[in-house]
Amino acid sequence: MTDAAALSKTLDALIAPVVAELGFDLVRIQLTGKPGDLTLQVMAEDRTTGQLTLGQCAEISRALDLPLEEADPIDGEYALEV
């Protein structure tokens, strides 16, 4: 397994349960950019509307903060976008 594949698997294992617990469907996780300018994008949707409100994005972001901080799966700094 490549480093990118292992990281993808790790991120999915951390993020998917949190998103599901909040009642949302995870659409995609993507890490883009280069070291020093990385962005972790988490795309999810409300099961009833197929969309997310700004408040729901903030809810997911806050819920992911601690698990991502504790696991620290990404080397260096990154921005989280939900």
C-alpha positions, 0 to 999 in steps of 0.5 A, spaced: 500 500 500 502 506 498 503 512 503 497 516 499 493 510 499 494 508 507 493 516 508 486 515 505 484 509 508 486 512 515 482 519 514 476 515 512 477 511 518 477 517 522 472 521 518 466 517 516 464 515 523 464 522 525 460 524 519 455 518 520 454 519 527 452 526 526 447 523 521 450 525 514 452 521 508 460 522 507 461 524 499 468 524 499 475 526 502 480 529 498 487 532 501 490 537 496 496 541 495 503 541 497 506 541 504 506 547 507 499 549 503 495 542 504 487 542 504 483 537 507 476 537 504 471 533 507 464 533 502 458 530 506 450 531 505 444 531 509 440 525 508 434 528 507 436 534 503 442 532 499 445 539 501 449 542 507 447 548 510 453 553 513 451 551 520 451 543 518 458 544 515 461 548 522 458 542 526 462 537 522 468 541 522 467 542 530 466 534 531 472 532 526 477 537 530 479 533 536 479 526 532 484 529 527 488 533 532 489 526 536 490 522 531 495 527 527 495 523 520 497 529 516 504 531 516 505 538 517 499 544 517 493 543 513 486 547 512 480 543 513 474 545 509 467 542 510 
